[in-house]
């Protein structure tokens, strides 16, 4: 467990996010909040936003760093530089840049952005016991947000691997049979992706429901406009959506017939 020491009193999104980053990407943490007069940091593993020292290893008081980054940005840099096989979490980096900019006075955050939301967790009695509880609750909230953002990146990478290992459905270059189902296939297979711009539909077998399913591909992710034509009603299928973007059948032969595949 990593012991983190930070300042008491009013807290901000930068030290909250720094703690949450450590918890999500490194491991379990314990947090001690101390006054700015506190001097003995010998028992701390990480010192955040306090201590009048920055070394990028243990001490991360961004007030001693001229780089324009707050505690969140400095900890993020440390995690990226010291964690093996670190993926490029550009979504998290963008959020941290916004949090840093607000904290160092470069750009004030908007009403519903993270810095303003986290500031609402401060208790009216900023030096009381309830404030420490609010601090920990804010860290958990940020940890949940960061974990979901982390997983979204990892899931899209997994989805890209699945798609790249998928094949044409019985040789039809307009239909891809997914190696396994991933709900994120549409972020990869669509008309804006040069590699898949002529693919009109995807097919997969739903093992849980023992059904074959198919969906049309969009011109761009999230669009209601398809690369090809919408599906038409078909008596040979168990179900065809009235909007023509989704269809279900029981057998592979039915699905082949649906796409006019005879071989």
Order of alpha helices (4+ residues) and beta strands (2+ residues): beta-alpha-beta-beta-beta-alpha-alpha-alpha-alpha-beta-beta-beta-beta-beta-beta-alpha
